[in-house]
Amino acid sequence: MSNSSLESIARKMRHLDIATFTTLTDGGALGSRPMSNNGDVEYDGNSYYFTHESTRMVRDIARNPQVSLGFEGMDGLHIAVTGKAEVIQDKAAFEAHWVPDLDNWFDQGVDTPGLVLLKVKAQRVKYWQGEEDGEWVA
């Protein structure tokens, strides 16, 4: 596997929206669910996802912030991100990452009670695309 720059991997990720977001549950099992980054795909090593503070995912992250994200794109592109997640409850951060489509999920916008923003800071990113592969490590 070759070393890659974060910028070269970010170009591959440019249009990827849906990730499989995996946490470690309190029972030691892996919990995975599809999550949208809401088109916030200008990848700089950080990924952002909105959810409710009452979700199992938030409880999992509070216990163990190590998470993984899996992306699949066109032309056989597969990307695996491992990193640390943090739960953000700052309205200014909500506004910085808010897009109008989120109103379909959170009816009071950034003022939705219990709204949180999950930030995943990548520690390692690997990709595979046909015969090509690469890796970036923070």
VOLOPA-894077 format. One record per residue: residue number from 1; chain; x, y, z of N, C-alpha, C in turn. Coordinates in nm, 2 decimals. Each point is the difference from the previous one (the first is absolute). Layout:
N
[NUM A [X Y Z] [X Y Z] [X Y Z]]
...
***
This chain:
138
[1 A [0.08 -0.12 0.00] [-0.08 0.12 0.00] [0.09 0.12 0.00]]
[2 A [-0.03 0.10 -0.09] [0.09 0.11 -0.01] [-0.05 0.12 0.09]]
[3 A [0.09 0.08 0.04] [-0.04 0.12 0.07] [-0.06 0.10 -0.09]]
[4 A [-0.11 0.06 0.05] [-0.07 0.10 -0.08] [-0.01 0.13 0.08]]
[5 A [-0.02 0.11 -0.07] [-0.03 0.12 0.07] [-0.14 0.01 0.03]]
[6 A [-0.04 0.08 0.10] [-0.14 0.02 0.04] [-0.07 0.07 -0.11]]
[7 A [0.07 0.09 -0.07] [-0.06 0.07 -0.11] [-0.04 -0.10 -0.12]]
[8 A [0.08 -0.09 -0.03] [-0.03 -0.10 -0.11] [-0.12 -0.09 0.04]]
[9 A [0.00 -0.04 0.13] [-0.12 -0.08 0.04] [-0.12 0.09 0.00]]
[10 A [0.01 0.13 0.05] [-0.12 0.09 0.00] [-0.06 0.01 -0.14]]
[11 A [0.09 0.01 -0.10] [-0.06 0.01 -0.14] [-0.08 -0.12 -0.03]]
[12 A [0.04 -0.12 0.04] [-0.08 -0.12 -0.02] [-0.13 0.00 0.07]]
[13 A [0.00 0.07 0.12] [-0.12 0.00 0.09] [-0.10 0.11 -0.03]]
[14 A [0.04 0.09 -0.10] [-0.07 0.12 -0.02] [-0.15 -0.01 -0.01]]
[15 A [-0.05 -0.11 -0.06] [-0.15 -0.01 -0.02] [-0.06 -0.11 0.09]]
[16 A [0.07 -0.05 0.09] [-0.05 -0.11 0.09] [-0.08 0.06 0.12]]
[17 A [-0.12 -0.04 0.02] [-0.08 0.06 0.10] [-0.04 -0.10 0.11]]
[18 A [-0.04 -0.12 -0.04] [-0.05 -0.10 0.10] [0.12 -0.08 0.05]]
[19 A [0.01 -0.02 0.13] [0.11 -0.08 0.06] [-0.07 -0.10 0.09]]
[20 A [0.06 -0.12 0.02] [-0.04 -0.09 0.11] [0.09 0.04 0.12]]
[21 A [-0.07 0.05 0.10] [0.06 0.06 0.12] [0.00 -0.11 0.11]]
[22 A [0.11 -0.05 0.04] [0.01 -0.11 0.10] [0.06 0.04 0.13]]
[23 A [-0.07 -0.04 0.11] [0.04 0.02 0.13] [0.01 -0.13 0.08]]
[24 A [0.07 0.01 0.11] [0.00 -0.12 0.09] [-0.10 0.02 0.11]]
[25 A [-0.10 -0.10 0.00] [-0.11 0.01 0.10] [0.04 -0.04 0.14]]
[26 A [-0.09 0.03 0.10] [0.04 -0.04 0.13] [0.01 -0.14 0.03]]
[27 A [-0.05 -0.09 -0.09] [0.01 -0.14 0.02] [0.12 -0.06 -0.08]]
[28 A [0.08 0.09 -0.06] [0.12 -0.04 -0.07] [-0.02 -0.03 -0.15]]
[29 A [-0.13 0.00 -0.04] [-0.03 -0.02 -0.15] [0.03 0.13 -0.08]]
[30 A [0.01 -0.02 -0.13] [0.01 0.11 -0.09] [-0.14 0.04 -0.04]]
[31 A [-0.02 0.13 0.01] [-0.13 0.06 -0.04] [0.02 0.09 -0.13]]
[32 A [-0.06 -0.04 -0.11] [0.01 0.08 -0.12] [-0.13 0.05 -0.05]]
[33 A [0.01 0.12 -0.06] [-0.12 0.06 -0.06] [0.04 0.09 -0.11]]
[34 A [-0.09 0.02 -0.10] [0.03 0.09 -0.11] [-0.03 0.15 0.05]]
[35 A [0.10 0.08 -0.03] [-0.01 0.14 0.04] [0.03 0.09 -0.12]]
[36 A [-0.07 0.11 -0.02] [0.03 0.10 -0.10] [0.08 0.11 0.06]]
[37 A [0.11 0.04 -0.08] [0.07 0.12 0.04] [-0.06 0.12 -0.06]]
[38 A [-0.12 -0.01 -0.06] [-0.08 0.11 -0.05] [0.07 0.08 -0.11]]
[39 A [0.08 -0.07 -0.08] [0.07 0.07 -0.10] [0.12 0.08 0.04]]
[40 A [0.03 -0.01 0.13] [0.12 0.08 0.06] [0.12 -0.09 -0.03]]
[41 A [0.04 0.00 -0.13] [0.10 -0.10 -0.05] [0.13 0.07 -0.03]]
[42 A [0.03 0.12 0.03] [0.13 0.06 -0.02] [0.09 -0.06 0.11]]
[43 A [0.05 -0.12 -0.02] [0.07 -0.08 0.10] [0.14 0.06 0.03]]
[44 A [0.02 0.02 0.13] [0.12 0.05 0.06] [0.05 -0.09 0.11]]
[45 A [-0.05 -0.12 0.01] [0.03 -0.09 0.11] [-0.11 0.00 0.11]]
[46 A [-0.09 0.09 -0.02] [-0.12 0.00 0.10] [-0.13 -0.03 -0.08]]
[47 A [-0.08 -0.07 0.07] [-0.14 -0.03 -0.06] [-0.10 0.04 0.11]]
[48 A [-0.11 0.05 -0.05] [-0.11 0.05 0.09] [-0.13 -0.06 -0.03]]
[49 A [-0.07 -0.03 0.11] [-0.13 -0.07 -0.01] [-0.09 0.05 0.11]]
[50 A [-0.13 0.04 -0.03] [-0.09 0.04 0.10] [-0.09 -0.12 0.05]]
[51 A [-0.03 0.00 0.12] [-0.09 -0.10 0.06] [-0.06 0.06 0.13]]
[52 A [-0.08 -0.08 0.07] [-0.06 0.03 0.13] [0.09 -0.05 0.11]]
[53 A [0.01 0.08 0.11] [0.09 -0.04 0.11] [-0.05 -0.13 0.07]]
[54 A [-0.12 -0.04 -0.03] [-0.06 -0.12 0.07] [0.03 -0.13 -0.07]]
[55 A [0.08 0.01 -0.11] [0.02 -0.12 -0.08] [0.11 -0.09 0.06]]
[56 A [-0.01 -0.13 -0.03] [0.10 -0.09 0.05] [0.14 0.04 -0.05]]
[57 A [0.01 0.05 -0.12] [0.13 0.04 -0.05] [0.07 0.10 0.09]]
[58 A [-0.08 0.10 0.05] [0.06 0.10 0.08] [0.05 -0.07 0.13]]
[59 A [-0.08 -0.09 0.06] [0.04 -0.07 0.12] [0.13 -0.08 -0.02]]
[60 A [0.00 -0.07 -0.12] [0.12 -0.07 -0.03] [0.13 0.08 -0.01]]
[61 A [-0.02 0.12 -0.06] [0.12 0.09 -0.02] [0.04 0.05 0.14]]
[62 A [-0.09 0.03 0.09] [0.03 0.05 0.13] [0.09 -0.10 0.07]]
[63 A [-0.03 -0.13 -0.02] [0.07 -0.11 0.06] [0.14 -0.03 -0.06]]
[64 A [0.00 0.00 -0.14] [0.12 -0.03 -0.07] [-0.01 0.08 -0.14]]
[65 A [0.08 0.11 -0.01] [-0.01 0.08 -0.12] [0.06 -0.05 -0.13]]
[66 A [0.07 -0.12 0.01] [0.05 -0.06 -0.12] [-0.11 -0.05 -0.09]]
[67 A [0.00 0.05 -0.12] [-0.11 -0.04 -0.10] [0.06 -0.03 -0.13]]
[68 A [-0.08 -0.05 -0.09] [0.04 -0.02 -0.14] [-0.11 0.05 -0.09]]
[69 A [0.04 0.04 -0.12] [-0.09 0.04 -0.11] [0.04 -0.08 -0.12]]
[70 A [-0.10 -0.05 -0.07] [0.02 -0.07 -0.12] [-0.08 0.07 -0.12]]
[71 A [0.07 0.03 -0.10] [-0.06 0.06 -0.12] [0.02 -0.08 -0.12]]
[72 A [-0.10 0.00 -0.09] [0.01 -0.07 -0.13] [-0.04 0.10 -0.11]]
[73 A [0.08 0.01 -0.10] [-0.03 0.09 -0.11] [0.00 -0.07 -0.13]]
[74 A [-0.01 0.08 -0.11] [-0.01 -0.05 -0.13] [0.14 -0.06 -0.04]]
[75 A [-0.01 -0.08 -0.10] [0.12 -0.06 -0.06] [0.08 -0.09 0.10]]
[76 A [-0.07 -0.07 0.09] [0.07 -0.09 0.09] [0.08 0.07 0.11]]
[77 A [-0.04 0.12 0.03] [0.08 0.08 0.11] [-0.06 -0.04 0.14]]
[78 A [0.10 -0.04 0.09] [-0.04 -0.04 0.13] [0.10 0.08 0.09]]
[79 A [-0.06 0.07 0.11] [0.08 0.07 0.09] [-0.03 -0.03 0.14]]
[80 A [0.10 -0.03 0.08] [-0.02 -0.03 0.15] [0.07 0.11 0.08]]
[81 A [-0.07 0.06 0.09] [0.06 0.10 0.09] [-0.01 -0.05 0.14]]
[82 A [0.10 0.01 0.07] [0.00 -0.03 0.15] [0.04 0.13 0.07]]
[83 A [-0.07 0.03 0.11] [0.03 0.13 0.07] [-0.07 0.01 0.13]]
[84 A [0.01 0.11 0.05] [-0.06 0.03 0.13] [-0.12 0.10 -0.02]]
[85 A [-0.11 -0.04 0.06] [-0.12 0.09 -0.01] [-0.02 0.08 0.13]]
[86 A [-0.06 0.12 -0.02] [-0.03 0.08 0.11] [-0.14 0.05 -0.03]]
[87 A [-0.08 0.02 0.11] [-0.13 0.05 0.00] [0.00 0.15 0.02]]
[88 A [-0.05 0.08 -0.09] [0.00 0.15 0.01] [-0.14 0.05 0.02]]
[89 A [-0.02 0.09 0.10] [-0.13 0.05 0.03] [0.01 0.16 -0.01]]
[90 A [0.07 0.04 -0.10] [0.02 0.15 -0.02] [-0.08 0.05 -0.12]]
[91 A [-0.09 0.09 0.03] [-0.09 0.05 -0.11] [0.08 0.06 -0.12]]
[92 A [0.11 0.07 0.03] [0.08 0.06 -0.10] [0.06 -0.11 -0.09]]
[93 A [0.04 -0.11 0.05] [0.05 -0.12 -0.08] [-0.12 -0.06 -0.08]]
[94 A [-0.12 0.00 0.06] [-0.11 -0.05 -0.07] [-0.02 0.08 -0.13]]
[95 A [0.00 0.13 0.02] [-0.03 0.10 -0.11] [0.11 -0.01 -0.11]]
[96 A [0.12 -0.03 0.04] [0.11 -0.01 -0.10] [-0.01 -0.12 -0.09]]
[97 A [-0.07 -0.11 0.05] [-0.02 -0.12 -0.08] [-0.14 -0.03 -0.04]]
[98 A [-0.09 0.09 0.02] [-0.14 -0.02 -0.03] [-0.03 0.02 -0.15]]
[99 A [-0.08 -0.08 -0.05] [-0.05 0.02 -0.14] [-0.16 -0.02 0.00]]
[100 A [-0.07 0.07 -0.09] [-0.14 0.00 0.01] [-0.07 -0.14 0.00]]
[101 A [0.06 -0.10 -0.06] [-0.06 -0.13 0.00] [-0.01 -0.06 0.14]]
[102 A [0.08 0.05 0.09] [-0.01 -0.05 0.14] [-0.13 0.03 0.06]]
[103 A [-0.07 0.10 -0.05] [-0.13 0.04 0.06] [-0.10 -0.11 -0.01]]
[104 A [0.02 -0.10 -0.10] [-0.09 -0.11 -0.01] [0.02 -0.10 0.12]]
[105 A [0.11 0.00 0.06] [0.03 -0.09 0.12] [-0.02 0.07 0.13]]
[106 A [0.04 0.13 0.00] [0.00 0.08 0.13] [-0.09 0.12 -0.02]]
[107 A [-0.13 -0.01 0.04] [-0.10 0.10 -0.04] [0.02 0.14 0.06]]
[108 A [0.08 0.01 0.10] [0.03 0.14 0.05] [0.14 0.04 -0.03]]
[109 A [0.06 -0.05 -0.10] [0.13 0.04 -0.05] [0.10 -0.02 0.11]]
[110 A [0.09 0.10 0.00] [0.11 -0.01 0.10] [-0.05 0.02 0.15]]
[111 A [-0.13 0.04 0.01] [-0.06 0.01 0.13] [-0.07 -0.12 0.05]]
[112 A [0.01 -0.11 -0.08] [-0.07 -0.13 0.04] [0.05 -0.05 0.13]]
[113 A [-0.09 -0.02 0.10] [0.04 -0.05 0.13] [0.08 -0.13 -0.02]]
[114 A [0.11 -0.02 0.07] [0.07 -0.12 0.00] [0.09 -0.02 -0.12]]
[115 A [0.01 0.10 -0.09] [0.09 -0.01 -0.11] [0.14 0.00 0.04]]
[116 A [0.08 -0.09 -0.06] [0.15 0.00 0.01] [0.06 -0.02 -0.13]]
[117 A [0.13 0.04 -0.01] [0.08 -0.02 -0.12] [0.11 -0.09 0.04]]
[118 A [0.02 -0.10 -0.08] [0.11 -0.10 0.02] [0.11 0.04 -0.09]]
[119 A [0.12 0.02 0.05] [0.12 0.03 -0.08] [0.09 -0.12 0.01]]
[120 A [0.04 -0.06 -0.11] [0.10 -0.11 0.00] [0.13 0.05 -0.06]]
[121 A [0.10 0.00 0.08] [0.13 0.05 -0.04] [0.08 -0.13 -0.04]]
[122 A [0.03 0.00 -0.13] [0.07 -0.12 -0.05] [0.14 -0.02 0.06]]
[123 A [0.03 -0.12 0.03] [0.14 -0.04 0.04] [0.07 -0.08 -0.11]]
[124 A [-0.09 -0.07 -0.08] [0.05 -0.08 -0.11] [-0.11 -0.01 -0.11]]
[125 A [0.04 0.02 -0.12] [-0.09 -0.02 -0.11] [0.06 -0.09 -0.11]]
[126 A [-0.07 -0.10 -0.03] [0.05 -0.10 -0.11] [-0.10 0.00 -0.11]]
[127 A [0.05 -0.02 -0.12] [-0.09 -0.01 -0.11] [0.04 -0.11 -0.10]]
[128 A [-0.09 -0.05 -0.07] [0.02 -0.11 -0.10] [-0.08 0.04 -0.12]]
[129 A [0.05 -0.01 -0.12] [-0.07 0.03 -0.12] [0.07 -0.08 -0.11]]
[130 A [-0.07 -0.11 -0.03] [0.06 -0.09 -0.10] [0.14 -0.05 0.05]]
[131 A [0.10 0.01 -0.08] [0.13 -0.04 0.04] [0.08 0.10 0.08]]
[132 A [-0.06 0.12 0.01] [0.06 0.11 0.08] [-0.04 0.00 0.14]]
[133 A [0.09 0.03 0.09] [-0.03 0.02 0.14] [0.09 0.10 0.06]]
[134 A [-0.04 0.05 0.12] [0.09 0.10 0.07] [-0.05 0.02 0.14]]
[135 A [0.09 0.06 0.07] [-0.03 0.02 0.15] [0.05 0.14 0.04]]
[136 A [-0.07 0.07 0.09] [0.05 0.12 0.06] [-0.01 -0.02 0.15]]
[137 A [0.10 0.03 0.08] [0.00 -0.01 0.14] [0.03 0.14 0.06]]
[138 A [-0.08 0.04 0.09] [0.02 0.13 0.07] [0.13 0.01 0.07]]
***
